[in-house]
Amino acid sequence: MGLYLLHLHLHGLFRGQNLELGRDADTGGQSQYVLQLAQALGERPELDRLELITRCIEDPCLSADYSLRRETLSSKVSILRLPFGPRRYLSKEQLWPHLRQLVHQLVLHISLQQRRPHWIHAHYADAGWVGAQLQRRLGIPLVFTGHSLGREKQRRLLALGQLPEQLNRDYCIERRIAAEEAALAAASLVITSSCQEAQGQYVQYKNFHPDLPEVIPPGVDLGQFHPHGIAGEDAEICALVAPFLGEPERPCLLALSRLDRRKNIPALVAAFGSSDFLRQHYNLVLVLGCRQDLQLLGQEQRQEWQLLLEAIDRHNLYGQVAYPKQHSRAQVPALLRWVARRRGLFVNPALTEPFGLTLLEAAACGLPVVATDDGGPVDILQRCGNGLLVNVALGGQLRRGLERATAPGAPWDTWRAQGLAAVAEAYHWSAHARRYLQVAQALCGSARASSAHQHLYGGGGSIGAPPRFRKIYAPGQGYAHASLGPRLWLAK
C-alpha cells in the first residue's frame, strides 16, 4: 500500500481550479504552490492518497465552491474542507482563536480511519501550529513550510518605522511567530524553496536547527508557461491594458503580484516616475489581483492602493501606467509573452521574497527580470542568469537597476536565452515531487519508528515527539542517518 499524506493549507480561498490569486492578501503564491505540489505528487507511483485540508466557507459574497465539503482533484488527491469558526470568510489574522476547533476535528478524522497519514505537511504559521498539536497528540511526523515568516516580516516593517503594537494589531505578529516556533519544535523536516530562506530567515528562530531544512525549488508548468505565442492572445492582452495607455505599443515593465506592503509596489511606481529615461521609452503595467470596488478591500490593501494612486498622481503618470481591475489566471502566460515580445522586463520589487515563482514563470516565457536581492530571487538569478538583482531598501537603487537593465546595450537577448534554458533544465514539478518524497520518506519514516518506540517504552522529550534524523556525511563513509536527539534539545 502506498503513501497516505495530509497537507494543511488553512487560510485564503482554495479550490482545484481557477484560483482567485490576488483577490486579497491571503490568496497568493502559497495557494498556487500547494495546489501544484499536490498535483505533482498525485502523479507519483509511491503515493496512494493525499488529502488537502482547508477551511469550509459559506459566504454569499463568494463562490459556492468553497463550501463543498470534498472536492476530487484526481484518483489520488482531494480537498477536504472542514468548518471552524464562523461560516463566513475570515482573514488569516482572524482565524487564530478558531484553530483549536480544527485540531479536535482532525484528531477525530484521523482516529476514525483504518490508517494514519505517513506524515502531515503544514503550510504557513497557522497550519504549522495545528500540525504541531497533531504531532504532539498523535505522534505523526510533521513537515513544515513557512512560505513567509513572521520574524522577517516584523524585521522589515519595524525598519520602515512601524511600531510593535501596530504589527500585533494588524498582523497578530507575536502570535504568528510563536506558532512558527511551535511548528519548528515539532517538525522532522522543513521544506524551503531557496538557500537564502534556509540560511538567512529561519535562523532567526530559537527552535530552528540548520540540519532541519531541505531546499527544493518549486517547478513551473511548462505546458502553460512557454515562449510560443497562441493565436488571439495579443489582442486579448491589448484589450486588458491598452485603455490605460497613451502609447500602448511601447515596451513595458510588468509587475504581477497581490497588493500588500511587502510587495513594495508604490516604490516601483515612484522609481518609474522619477526616471526620465523610463518615462520616455516604457510603460508600466501593474497586475495586482482582481477587484470590484476599492472600498470592499481589506484595510491594508486600501492603504496600499491609496499610496499607489498618490504616487501615480504625484509623478503625473496618467497614460503611462496600466492597472486593470480584472484578469484570469489563464491570461498570465499570455501577458508575460506579450511583454516579452515588446522586449520589456518583469519586475519584482518586494522588500523580501521567500521564493518568487513568478520569476520562473517569466523566465519560462522568455522575459528577463529585475528583482529584489532579498530572498529566493538570489537563488533564481544565480541559476538562471536572466536579469539583475537590486537592493530595493536603498533609495534610488531600484530606479538605477531598471535603468541599467533597459539601457542600450543591456544583454536582453542573452538574459532571455539563459532563462529559457535554465528553467527547462532545472525547474519542473516532477523533479520537485520526486525529491520531496525521497527526503520526507527517509526522515519521517525514521521519526515514525522512533515515535512508536517512545510510545511503547517511554523516553525523553514530549509525548509523541520522536528525535530528528538527518543525513550526516562522514569522510570516506558517505551518508548515513544519524539521530539529532530529542526535540527538547533545541530549546536555548
VOPAGU-2260 file (C-alpha; in pm, 1 decimal, decimal comma):
REM VOPAGU-2260
SITE   aa  ch    i         X         Y         Z
SITE  MET   A    0       0,0       0,0       0,0
SITE  GLY   A    1     135,2     343,2     -94,4
SITE  LEU   A    2     179,0     662,7      99,5
SITE  TYR   A    3    -109,4     848,9     262,7
SITE  LEU   A    4     -29,9    1219,0     315,7
SITE  LEU   A    5    -217,5    1502,4     482,1
SITE  HIS   A    6    -144,5    1863,5     378,2
SITE  LEU   A    7    -279,4    2160,1     577,2
SITE  HIS   A    8    -347,3    2489,6     392,8
SITE  LEU   A    9    -596,9    2682,1     601,4
SITE  HIS   A   10    -639,2    3045,4     500,6
SITE  GLY   A   11    -742,2    3227,2     186,3
SITE  LEU   A   12    -961,0    3084,2     -89,8
SITE  PHE   A   13    -858,0    2743,1    -212,9
SITE  ARG   A   14   -1002,1    2518,5    -482,0
SITE  GLY   A   15    -879,1    2282,7    -751,0
SITE  GLN   A   16    -908,1    2518,9   -1048,6
SITE  ASN   A   17    -927,2    2890,9   -1128,9
SITE  LEU   A   18    -753,9    3004,3    -810,9
SITE  GLU   A   19    -857,0    3360,4    -728,0
SITE  LEU   A   20    -497,3    3473,2    -691,5
SITE  GLY   A   21    -463,1    3829,1    -564,8
SITE  ARG   A   22    -825,2    3861,4    -455,8
SITE  ASP   A   23    -688,0    3955,4    -116,4
SITE  ALA   A   24    -360,3    3934,9      76,0
SITE  ASP   A   25    -434,5    3573,7     178,4
SITE  THR   A   26    -475,9    3422,3    -168,7
SITE  GLY   A   27    -140,9    3435,6    -342,9
SITE  GLY   A   28     156,1    3224,4    -440,2
SITE  GLN   A   29     120,6    2984,8    -147,3
SITE  SER   A   30    -214,5    2861,2    -280,4
SITE  GLN   A   31     -63,7    2802,2    -622,4
SITE  TYR   A   32     237,7    2621,8    -473,9
SITE  VAL   A   33      24,8    2388,9    -260,9
SITE  LEU   A   34    -207,7    2303,0    -548,0
SITE  GLN   A   35      73,2    2234,7    -796,0
SITE  LEU   A   36     267,9    2032,0    -540,0
SITE  ALA   A   37     -38,5    1817,4    -472,6
SITE  GLN   A   38     -97,6    1765,4    -843,5
SITE  ALA   A   39     266,5    1665,7    -898,2
SITE  LEU   A   40     258,5    1426,2    -601,5
SITE  GLY   A   41     -59,1    1274,0    -742,1
SITE  GLU   A   42     143,3    1160,2   -1044,3
SITE  ARG   A   43     395,5     970,8    -831,9
SITE  PRO   A   44     362,2     590,3    -805,2
SITE  GLU   A   45     466,6     597,6    -437,8
SITE  LEU   A   46     151,4     790,1    -344,8
SITE  ASP   A   47    -176,3     620,2    -266,0
SITE  ARG   A   48    -376,4     909,3    -118,6
SITE  LEU   A   49    -330,7    1280,9     -47,5
SITE  GLU   A   50    -584,1    1496,1     137,7
SITE  LEU   A   51    -556,9    1875,1     131,0
SITE  ILE   A   52    -722,3    2018,1     441,6
SITE  THR   A   53    -861,6    2370,0     413,8
SITE  ARG   A   54   -1145,8    2571,8     563,3
SITE  CYS   A   55   -1509,6    2527,9     466,1
SITE  ILE   A   56   -1654,1    2872,6     388,1
SITE  GLU   A   57   -2021,2    2956,6     338,2
SITE  ASP   A   58   -2033,5    3318,3     230,7
SITE  PRO   A   59   -2289,1    3471,0     -10,8
SITE  CYS   A   60   -2015,5    3700,6    -145,4
SITE  LEU   A   61   -1806,4    3402,6    -258,6
SITE  SER   A   62   -1835,5    3106,6    -491,5
SITE  ALA   A   63   -2018,4    2800,9    -360,5
SITE  ASP   A   64   -1700,7    2605,7    -447,4
SITE  TYR   A   65   -1558,2    2698,5    -108,0
SITE  SER   A   66   -1846,6    2535,3      79,3
SITE  LEU   A   67   -1810,8    2198,9     -96,2
SITE  ARG   A   68   -1703,7    1956,8     175,0
SITE  ARG   A   69   -1492,3    1733,5     -51,5
SITE  GLU   A   70   -1351,8    1818,8    -394,1
SITE  THR   A   71   -1181,5    1546,8    -600,1
SITE  LEU   A   72    -875,2    1659,0    -794,7
SITE  SER   A   73    -764,8    1316,5    -919,5
SITE  SER   A   74    -796,6     949,8    -831,3
SITE  LYS   A   75    -540,0    1006,9    -553,6
SITE  VAL   A   76    -582,1    1370,4    -449,4
SITE  SER   A   77    -874,9    1552,1    -290,5
SITE  ILE   A   78    -953,1    1868,0     -95,9
SITE  LEU   A   79   -1133,9    1818,3     235,9
SITE  ARG   A   80   -1294,9    2135,6     375,5
SITE  LEU   A   81   -1364,4    2138,8     747,3
SITE  PRO   A   82   -1564,1    2415,3     918,5
SITE  PHE   A   83   -1401,4    2602,8    1204,1
SITE  GLY   A   84   -1504,6    2941,5    1333,4
SITE  PRO   A   85   -1788,1    3140,8    1172,6
SITE  ARG   A   86   -1924,5    3027,1     839,1
SITE  ARG   A   87   -1824,3    3348,8     660,2
SITE  TYR   A   88   -1483,4    3422,0     512,7
SITE  LEU   A   89   -1218,4    3539,0     759,3
SITE  SER   A   90    -871,4    3679,1     706,7
SITE  LYS   A   91    -583,4    3472,2     840,0
SITE  GLU   A   92    -540,3    3713,8    1130,4
SITE  GLN   A   93    -897,1    3636,6    1239,9
SITE  LEU   A   94    -850,7    3258,8    1231,2
SITE  TRP   A   95    -622,5    3221,3    1532,6
SITE  PRO   A   96    -897,9    3183,3    1800,2
SITE  HIS   A   97   -1061,6    2903,1    1599,9
SITE  LEU   A   98    -763,3    2678,4    1522,8
SITE  ARG   A   99    -809,7    2459,2    1829,7
SITE  GLN   A  100   -1153,3    2364,8    1694,2
SITE  LEU   A  101    -983,9    2239,2    1378,5
SITE  VAL   A  102    -734,0    2035,9    1582,7
SITE  HIS   A  103   -1019,9    1849,2    1751,9
SITE  GLN   A  104   -1185,1    1777,7    1415,7
SITE  LEU   A  105    -862,5    1649,2    1262,9
SITE  VAL   A  106    -786,3    1423,5    1560,0
SITE  LEU   A  107   -1132,2    1271,7    1515,8
SITE  HIS   A  108   -1094,1    1248,1    1135,8
SITE  ILE   A  109    -760,0    1069,3    1162,9
SITE  SER   A  110    -862,1     843,8    1451,8
SITE  LEU   A  111   -1170,0     712,1    1273,7
SITE  GLN   A  112    -968,3     590,0     975,4
SITE  GLN   A  113    -809,7     249,3     935,1
SITE  ARG   A  114    -469,1     404,7     862,6
SITE  ARG   A  115    -291,6     718,8     969,6
SITE  PRO   A  116    -106,6     959,4     742,8
SITE  HIS   A  117     259,6     881,5     697,7
SITE  TRP   A  118     326,1    1249,1     767,4
SITE  ILE   A  119     144,8    1580,2     791,1
SITE  HIS   A  120     272,5    1874,0     585,2
SITE  ALA   A  121     172,0    2213,7     727,0
SITE  HIS   A  122     186,8    2524,8     510,2
SITE  TYR   A  123     228,2    2865,2     684,9
SITE  ALA   A  124     222,3    2950,7    1054,5
SITE  ASP   A  125    -145,6    2878,2    1122,8
SITE  ALA   A  126    -124,1    2528,5     975,8
SITE  GLY   A  127     213,8    2485,3    1145,2
SITE  TRP   A  128      54,9    2538,0    1486,6
SITE  VAL   A  129    -223,9    2290,8    1406,0
SITE  GLY   A  130      31,1    2039,4    1275,0
SITE  ALA   A  131     236,9    2073,9    1593,3
SITE  GLN   A  132     -68,6    1992,6    1807,0
SITE  LEU   A  133    -144,6    1687,1    1593,8
SITE  GLN   A  134     214,8    1570,4    1616,9
SITE  ARG   A  135     206,8    1604,8    1995,1
SITE  ARG   A  136    -123,8    1421,8    2032,7
SITE  LEU   A  137     -89,3    1150,5    1766,0
SITE  GLY   A  138     285,4    1114,7    1711,2
SITE  ILE   A  139     252,9    1163,2    1334,0
SITE  PRO   A  140     568,7    1320,0    1185,3
SITE  LEU   A  141     538,1    1683,9    1079,9
SITE  VAL   A  142     680,4    1854,8     772,1
SITE  PHE   A  143     665,7    2235,2     778,9
SITE  THR   A  144     686,8    2501,2     508,4
SITE  GLY   A  145     658,1    2858,5     635,0
SITE  HIS   A  146     619,9    3021,1     289,3
SITE  SER   A  147     674,0    3361,1     453,0
SITE  LEU   A  148     797,0    3409,2     807,0
SITE  GLY   A  149     672,1    3637,3    1081,1
SITE  ARG   A  150    1013,4    3738,5    1214,7
SITE  GLU   A  151    1126,2    3850,1     869,1
SITE  LYS   A  152     808,1    4049,5     816,1
SITE  GLN   A  153     845,4    4202,0    1162,4
SITE  ARG   A  154    1206,0    4298,1    1091,2
SITE  ARG   A  155    1121,1    4461,5     761,0
SITE  LEU   A  156     819,0    4655,0     886,7
SITE  LEU   A  157     996,3    4778,1    1201,3
SITE  ALA   A  158    1274,7    4906,0     974,8
SITE  LEU   A  159    1009,3    5103,1     784,6
SITE  GLY   A  160     903,6    5273,7    1106,3
SITE  GLN   A  161     600,8    5072,3    1212,7
SITE  LEU   A  162     552,1    5020,9    1586,0
SITE  PRO   A  163     541,4    4677,3    1755,2
SITE  GLU   A  164     189,5    4735,1    1885,3
SITE  GLN   A  165      76,6    4824,0    1533,1
SITE  LEU   A  166     220,8    4497,6    1398,0
SITE  ASN   A  167      40,4    4299,0    1666,3
SITE  ARG   A  168    -284,5    4478,3    1595,2
SITE  ASP   A  169    -266,9    4443,2    1217,6
SITE  TYR   A  170     -87,4    4109,2    1177,1
SITE  CYS   A  171    -102,2    3926,6    1515,0
SITE  ILE   A  172     273,5    3911,7    1461,6
SITE  GLU   A  173     379,5    3777,1    1802,3
SITE  ARG   A  174     116,5    3505,6    1789,4
SITE  ARG   A  175     231,2    3414,6    1439,0
SITE  ILE   A  176     596,2    3394,6    1548,6
SITE  ALA   A  177     502,1    3176,9    1845,8
SITE  ALA   A  178     315,8    2942,2    1610,1
SITE  GLU   A  179     621,3    2920,2    1383,9
SITE  GLU   A  180     838,7    2836,2    1685,0
SITE  ALA   A  181     593,6    2561,2    1782,4
SITE  ALA   A  182     599,6    2419,6    1430,0
SITE  LEU   A  183     979,2    2419,8    1416,5
SITE  ALA   A  184     999,0    2248,2    1755,3
SITE  ALA   A  185     770,2    1970,0    1633,0
SITE  ALA   A  186     894,1    1928,8    1274,6
SITE  SER   A  187    1107,0    1643,7    1147,6
SITE  LEU   A  188    1170,3    1832,6     823,6
SITE  VAL   A  189    1139,5    2187,6     689,6
SITE  ILE   A  190    1093,8    2227,9     314,1
SITE  THR   A  191    1229,8    2558,2     182,2
SITE  SER   A  192    1247,0    2696,0    -170,2
SITE  SER   A  193    1580,4    2878,9    -150,9
SITE  CYS   A  194    1912,5    2875,0      30,6
SITE  GLN   A  195    1858,6    3233,9     148,7
SITE  GLU   A  196    1531,1    3133,0     312,3
SITE  ALA   A  197    1700,1    2843,4     492,0
SITE  GLN   A  198    2019,5    3023,4     591,5
SITE  GLY   A  199    1900,9    3381,8     635,9
SITE  GLN   A  200    1542,3    3369,8     759,9
SITE  TYR   A  201    1475,3    3051,3     958,1
SITE  VAL   A  202    1792,3    3107,8    1159,9
SITE  GLN   A  203    1611,7    3388,8    1343,0
SITE  TYR   A  204    1410,0    3124,5    1534,4
SITE  LYS   A  205    1531,2    2965,1    1857,0
SITE  ASN   A  206    1371,9    2628,2    1765,4
SITE  PHE   A  207    1539,7    2610,1    1426,9
SITE  HIS   A  208    1838,3    2384,6    1365,6
SITE  PRO   A  209    2047,2    2413,5    1046,1
SITE  ASP   A  210    2001,8    2040,7     975,0
SITE  LEU   A  211    1621,8    2075,5     954,1
SITE  PRO   A  212    1576,3    2236,0     609,5
SITE  GLU   A  213    1581,7    2075,4     270,1
SITE  VAL   A  214    1596,7    2321,2     -19,2
SITE  ILE   A  215    1371,2    2200,7    -301,6
SITE  PRO   A  216    1284,3    2473,5    -553,4
SITE  PRO   A  217     931,8    2454,5    -692,8
SITE  GLY   A  218     860,6    2399,4   -1056,9
SITE  VAL   A  219     690,7    2567,9   -1348,9
SITE  ASP   A  220     406,1    2432,1   -1558,3
SITE  LEU   A  221     585,6    2439,7   -1893,0
SITE  GLY   A  222     264,6    2339,6   -2067,0
SITE  GLN   A  223     128,6    2688,6   -1989,2
SITE  PHE   A  224     442,4    2897,6   -1945,6
SITE  HIS   A  225     646,2    2891,8   -2266,1
SITE  PRO   A  226     765,4    3148,4   -2521,2
SITE  HIS   A  227     542,8    3036,9   -2810,1
SITE  GLY   A  228     250,0    3265,6   -2880,0
SITE  ILE   A  229    -106,5    3141,1   -2914,4
SITE  ALA   A  230    -346,5    3276,0   -3173,6
SITE  GLY   A  231    -552,4    3566,7   -3045,8
SITE  GLU   A  232    -369,7    3620,5   -2717,3
SITE  ASP   A  233    -211,2    3952,2   -2819,1
SITE  ALA   A  234    -549,6    4105,4   -2887,5
SITE  GLU   A  235    -679,1    3977,6   -2553,6
SITE  ILE   A  236    -391,7    4135,4   -2358,2
SITE  CYS   A  237    -412,1    4460,4   -2553,4
SITE  ALA   A  238    -778,6    4483,9   -2457,3
SITE  LEU   A  239    -675,9    4436,1   -2093,0
SITE  VAL   A  240    -412,5    4711,4   -2068,0
SITE  ALA   A  241    -437,3    4941,7   -2371,7
SITE  PRO   A  242    -727,8    5154,2   -2234,6
SITE  PHE   A  243    -486,9    5288,4   -1970,8
SITE  LEU   A  244    -200,9    5374,1   -2205,3
SITE  GLY   A  245    -141,7    5663,7   -2439,6
SITE  GLU   A  246     120,8    5471,1   -2640,1
SITE  PRO   A  247      38,7    5102,5   -2587,5
SITE  GLU   A  248     298,2    4988,7   -2843,9
SITE  ARG   A  249     586,1    5085,2   -2613,4
SITE  PRO   A  250     782,0    4814,6   -2425,8
SITE  CYS   A  251     658,9    4754,0   -2071,8
SITE  LEU   A  252     783,3    4697,3   -1722,2
SITE  LEU   A  253     546,4    4441,1   -1569,3
SITE  ALA   A  254     478,8    4371,5   -1200,6
SITE  LEU   A  255     246,6    4083,8   -1115,2
SITE  SER   A  256     153,1    4020,6    -752,1
SITE  ARG   A  257    -112,0    4072,6    -492,4
SITE  LEU   A  258    -101,2    4418,6    -337,6
SITE  ASP   A  259      33,2    4424,0      14,8
SITE  ARG   A  260     304,9    4618,5     192,4
SITE  ARG   A  261     575,5    4355,3     145,7
SITE  LYS   A  262     535,2    4363,7    -233,0
SITE  ASN   A  263     651,8    4729,4    -236,2
SITE  ILE   A  264     455,7    4829,2    -546,2
SITE  PRO   A  265     425,6    5204,8    -464,9
SITE  ALA   A  266     807,9    5217,0    -457,5
SITE  LEU   A  267     815,1    5073,0    -810,4
SITE  VAL   A  268     576,1    5345,2    -928,1
SITE  ALA   A  269     797,3    5608,6    -764,8
SITE  ALA   A  270    1111,2    5461,2    -925,4
SITE  PHE   A  271     947,5    5464,8   -1268,6
SITE  GLY   A  272     808,8    5813,8   -1219,3
SITE  SER   A  273    1144,4    5958,4   -1111,3
SITE  SER   A  274    1328,3    5831,7   -1422,0
SITE  ASP   A  275    1315,8    6049,9   -1733,4
SITE  PHE   A  276    1457,0    5763,2   -1942,7
SITE  LEU   A  277    1194,4    5510,9   -1833,2
SITE  ARG   A  278     909,8    5757,4   -1876,2
SITE  GLN   A  279    1022,3    5843,8   -2228,1
SITE  HIS   A  280    1063,0    5486,1   -2351,0
SITE  TYR   A  281     847,7    5247,5   -2141,2
SITE  ASN   A  282     505,6    5188,8   -1994,4
SITE  LEU   A  283     441,8    5038,7   -1651,7
SITE  VAL   A  284     186,1    4756,8   -1620,9
SITE  LEU   A  285      68,2    4656,4   -1271,9
SITE  VAL   A  286    -140,6    4339,7   -1246,4
SITE  LEU   A  287    -235,6    4331,6    -879,2
SITE  GLY   A  288    -508,1    4073,4    -843,7
SITE  CYS   A  289    -877,3    4130,3    -905,8
SITE  ARG   A  290   -1102,1    4389,5    -751,3
SITE  GLN   A  291   -1458,4    4512,2    -790,7
SITE  ASP   A  292   -1457,5    4812,5    -558,6
SITE  LEU   A  293   -1164,1    4952,3    -360,1
SITE  GLN   A  294   -1397,0    5013,1     -66,8
SITE  LEU   A  295   -1460,4    4638,6     -40,7
SITE  LEU   A  296   -1091,9    4554,6       5,5
SITE  GLY   A  297    -923,8    4497,5     339,8
SITE  GLN   A  298    -772,4    4790,8     525,9
SITE  GLU   A  299    -411,3    4715,7     427,6
SITE  GLN   A  300    -498,1    4676,1      60,9
SITE  ARG   A  301    -695,1    5001,3      63,6
SITE  GLN   A  302    -396,7    5176,9     218,3
SITE  GLU   A  303    -161,7    5033,7     -43,6
SITE  TRP   A  304    -394,6    5139,2    -324,4
SITE  GLN   A  305    -402,7    5488,9    -180,2
SITE  LEU   A  306     -21,9    5502,0    -173,8
SITE  LEU   A  307      -4,2    5366,5    -529,0
SITE  LEU   A  308    -258,9    5613,0    -671,0
SITE  GLU   A  309     -91,6    5900,9    -487,3
SITE  ALA   A  310     242,1    5803,0    -645,4
SITE  ILE   A  311      83,6    5793,5    -991,7
SITE  ASP   A  312     -68,2    6134,4    -933,3
SITE  ARG   A  313     247,9    6284,6    -780,8
SITE  HIS   A  314     453,1    6189,3   -1086,7
SITE  ASN   A  315     166,9    6259,4   -1331,1
SITE  LEU   A  316     189,0    5913,5   -1487,6
SITE  TYR   A  317    -156,1    5906,1   -1643,0
SITE  GLY   A  318    -138,7    5735,3   -1979,8
SITE  GLN   A  319     181,3    5553,0   -1881,2
SITE  VAL   A  320      60,6    5316,1   -1607,5
SITE  ALA   A  321    -194,7    5037,0   -1651,6
SITE  TYR   A  322    -362,5    4870,8   -1353,3
SITE  PRO   A  323    -654,0    4655,9   -1480,6
SITE  LYS   A  324    -928,8    4561,5   -1236,7
SITE  GLN   A  325    -975,1    4202,2   -1350,8
SITE  HIS   A  326    -768,6    3927,0   -1507,7
SITE  SER   A  327    -781,8    3549,9   -1509,5
SITE  ARG   A  328    -505,6    3310,0   -1415,8
SITE  ALA   A  329    -520,9    3177,0   -1771,4
SITE  GLN   A  330    -419,2    3521,5   -1901,4
SITE  VAL   A  331     -93,1    3534,3   -1705,2
SITE  PRO   A  332     123,1    3331,5   -1950,9
SITE  ALA   A  333     -15,4    3537,6   -2241,9
SITE  LEU   A  334      62,4    3858,5   -2051,8
SITE  LEU   A  335     422,4    3752,2   -1990,3
SITE  ARG   A  336     466,9    3661,6   -2356,6
SITE  TRP   A  337     308,3    3992,1   -2463,6
SITE  VAL   A  338     560,0    4188,6   -2256,2
SITE  ALA   A  339     846,7    3969,5   -2383,2
SITE  ARG   A  340     750,8    4032,4   -2746,6
SITE  ARG   A  341     784,0    4404,3   -2674,2
SITE  ARG   A  342    1128,7    4344,9   -2520,0
SITE  GLY   A  343    1012,5    4453,3   -2178,5
SITE  LEU   A  344    1104,5    4334,3   -1828,9
SITE  PHE   A  345     938,1    4157,0   -1538,3
SITE  VAL   A  346     994,2    4342,6   -1208,4
SITE  ASN   A  347     971,1    4206,3    -853,4
SITE  PRO   A  348    1038,9    4497,2    -612,5
SITE  ALA   A  349     935,5    4312,1    -292,5
SITE  LEU   A  350    1102,9    4404,6      35,8
SITE  THR   A  351    1162,3    4032,0      80,5
SITE  GLU   A  352    1053,1    3739,0    -136,5
SITE  PRO   A  353    1055,9    3385,1       9,4
SITE  PHE   A  354    1097,1    3239,8    -337,6
SITE  GLY   A  355     940,6    3417,8    -635,0
SITE  LEU   A  356     763,9    3164,2    -853,6
SITE  THR   A  357     654,3    3440,9   -1090,8
SITE  LEU   A  358    1022,1    3498,3   -1175,6
SITE  LEU   A  359    1043,0    3141,8   -1305,9
SITE  GLU   A  360     718,5    3182,0   -1497,0
SITE  ALA   A  361     858,5    3497,0   -1659,3
SITE  ALA   A  362    1182,0    3317,2   -1748,0
SITE  ALA   A  363     986,3    3028,3   -1899,5
SITE  CYS   A  364     808,2    3279,0   -2126,9
SITE  GLY   A  365    1137,0    3437,5   -2233,8
SITE  LEU   A  366    1100,9    3754,4   -2025,1
SITE  PRO   A  367    1410,6    3886,7   -1838,9
SITE  VAL   A  368    1371,2    4018,0   -1484,2
SITE  VAL   A  369    1479,4    4280,4   -1235,1
SITE  ALA   A  370    1419,8    4157,7    -880,4
SITE  THR   A  371    1483,0    4221,4    -513,6
SITE  ASP   A  372    1807,9    4083,1    -373,8
SITE  ASP   A  373    1634,5    3966,1     -54,5
SITE  GLY   A  374    1517,6    3604,7     -62,6
SITE  GLY   A  375    1459,7    3346,5    -331,4
SITE  PRO   A  376    1537,7    3569,2    -632,8
SITE  VAL   A  377    1906,1    3542,3    -538,0
SITE  ASP   A  378    1896,4    3165,3    -597,3
SITE  ILE   A  379    1689,1    3200,1    -912,9
SITE  LEU   A  380    1909,6    3459,6   -1082,6
SITE  GLN   A  381    2230,2    3280,4    -983,5
SITE  ARG   A  382    2093,7    2970,0   -1155,6
SITE  CYS   A  383    1916,1    3133,9   -1449,2
SITE  GLY   A  384    2132,5    3440,2   -1520,0
SITE  ASN   A  385    1829,2    3614,0   -1668,9
SITE  GLY   A  386    1843,6    3965,7   -1526,5
SITE  LEU   A  387    1954,0    4188,8   -1240,6
SITE  LEU   A  388    1920,3    4190,2    -862,2
SITE  VAL   A  389    1872,8    4520,0    -679,6
SITE  ASN   A  390    1866,1    4626,6    -316,4
SITE  VAL   A  391    1520,9    4781,8    -304,4
SITE  ALA   A  392    1574,0    4903,3      53,1
SITE  LEU   A  393    1835,6    5159,4     -57,0
SITE  GLY   A  394    1698,1    5480,4    -200,6
SITE  GLY   A  395    1738,2    5507,5    -575,7
SITE  GLN   A  396    1870,5    5153,0    -628,1
SITE  LEU   A  397    1550,2    5023,3    -783,3
SITE  ARG   A  398    1539,1    5309,8   -1033,7
SITE  ARG   A  399    1906,2    5269,4   -1122,2
SITE  GLY   A  400    1867,8    4893,6   -1162,9
SITE  LEU   A  401    1575,5    4939,6   -1400,5
SITE  GLU   A  402    1770,9    5196,9   -1599,3
SITE  ARG   A  403    2070,4    4961,6   -1628,1
SITE  ALA   A  404    1850,3    4675,2   -1744,1
SITE  THR   A  405    1680,7    4889,7   -2009,7
SITE  ALA   A  406    1983,6    5086,5   -2127,9
SITE  PRO   A  407    2105,6    5049,3   -2487,4
SITE  GLY   A  408    2348,0    4757,6   -2489,9
SITE  ALA   A  409    2186,3    4571,8   -2198,0
SITE  PRO   A  410    2207,2    4196,5   -2268,9
SITE  TRP   A  411    1831,8    4140,2   -2307,4
SITE  ASP   A  412    1868,7    3858,6   -2563,1
SITE  THR   A  413    2130,3    3679,8   -2352,3
SITE  TRP   A  414    1911,3    3705,1   -2041,5
SITE  ARG   A  415    1615,8    3567,9   -2236,5
SITE  ALA   A  416    1810,7    3269,8   -2374,8
SITE  GLN   A  417    1970,5    3184,2   -2038,4
SITE  GLY   A  418    1638,5    3199,3   -1856,0
SITE  LEU   A  419    1464,5    2972,9   -2105,9
SITE  ALA   A  420    1743,0    2713,8   -2088,8
SITE  ALA   A  421    1772,9    2711,5   -1708,7
SITE  VAL   A  422    1400,5    2675,5   -1640,0
SITE  ALA   A  423    1366,6    2386,9   -1883,8
SITE  GLU   A  424    1661,1    2210,0   -1722,2
SITE  ALA   A  425    1621,1    2275,6   -1350,1
SITE  TYR   A  426    1270,4    2386,3   -1252,1
SITE  HIS   A  427     994,0    2134,6   -1309,5
SITE  TRP   A  428     736,7    1989,9   -1072,5
SITE  SER   A  429     811,6    1624,2   -1142,1
SITE  ALA   A  430    1166,7    1668,5   -1009,1
SITE  HIS   A  431    1035,8    1861,4    -708,2
SITE  ALA   A  432     785,2    1587,6    -620,6
SITE  ARG   A  433    1043,2    1311,9    -662,6
SITE  ARG   A  434    1296,4    1483,8    -436,3
SITE  TYR   A  435    1029,1    1577,3    -182,4
SITE  LEU   A  436     922,7    1214,8    -141,4
SITE  GLN   A  437    1281,3    1089,0    -121,2
SITE  VAL   A  438    1369,9    1323,6     163,7
SITE  ALA   A  439    1041,9    1307,5     353,7
SITE  GLN   A  440    1015,0     927,8     339,4
SITE  ALA   A  441    1363,8     887,2     485,1
SITE  LEU   A  442    1326,2    1141,0     765,8
SITE  CYS   A  443     963,6    1088,3     855,1
SITE  GLY   A  444     999,9     711,7     838,5
SITE  SER   A  445    1278,3     732,2    1097,8
SITE  ALA   A  446    1073,2     971,9    1309,3
SITE  ARG   A  447     765,6     747,2    1286,6
SITE  ALA   A  448     957,3     442,1    1402,5
SITE  SER   A  449    1114,5     633,7    1689,3
SITE  SER   A  450     777,0     772,5    1794,5
SITE  ALA   A  451     630,4     421,4    1809,7
SITE  HIS   A  452     927,6     315,3    2023,3
SITE  GLN   A  453     872,9     602,0    2262,9
SITE  HIS   A  454     502,7     526,1    2297,8
SITE  LEU   A  455     588,4     165,2    2382,7
SITE  TYR   A  456     891,1     214,7    2605,5
SITE  GLY   A  457     887,6     576,3    2712,0
SITE  GLY   A  458    1179,9     808,6    2661,4
SITE  GLY   A  459    1290,4    1167,3    2672,2
SITE  GLY   A  460    1106,2    1460,5    2518,4
SITE  SER   A  461     736,8    1533,3    2494,7
SITE  ILE   A  462     482,3    1261,7    2431,3
SITE  GLY   A  463     490,0    1151,5    2069,9
SITE  ALA   A  464     794,5    1369,0    1992,3
SITE  PRO   A  465    1047,4    1147,1    1817,4
SITE  PRO   A  466    1407,0    1252,1    1772,4
SITE  ARG   A  467    1503,2    1407,2    1443,6
SITE  PHE   A  468    1716,0    1219,8    1195,2
SITE  ARG   A  469    1931,0    1375,8     926,1
SITE  LYS   A  470    2181,1    1262,3     667,3
SITE  ILE   A  471    2529,8    1318,1     805,3
SITE  TYR   A  472    2835,8    1299,4     579,3
SITE  ALA   A  473    3139,0    1114,9     709,6
SITE  PRO   A  474    3457,8    1139,8     500,2
SITE  GLY   A  475    3529,5     807,7     333,2
SITE  GLN   A  476    3199,9     657,9     454,8
SITE  GLY   A  477    2937,5     851,1     259,3
SITE  TYR   A  478    2598,8     948,3     404,1
SITE  ALA   A  479    2426,9     783,6     696,5
SITE  HIS   A  480    2121,6     870,5     903,8
SITE  ALA   A  481    2217,0     996,0    1246,6
SITE  SER   A  482    1994,1    1098,8    1533,5
SITE  LEU   A  483    1998,4    1465,6    1625,1
SITE  GLY   A  484    1846,0    1390,9    1962,9
SITE  PRO   A  485    1500,8    1460,5    2105,4
SITE  ARG   A  486    1328,5    1784,7    2015,0
SITE  LEU   A  487    1374,3    1937,7    2356,8
SITE  TRP   A  488    1747,3    1979,3    2284,4
SITE  LEU   A  489    1659,9    2269,3    2053,2
SITE  ALA   A  490    1546,0    2497,6    2332,8
SITE  LYS   A  491    1803,6    2760,9    2421,4
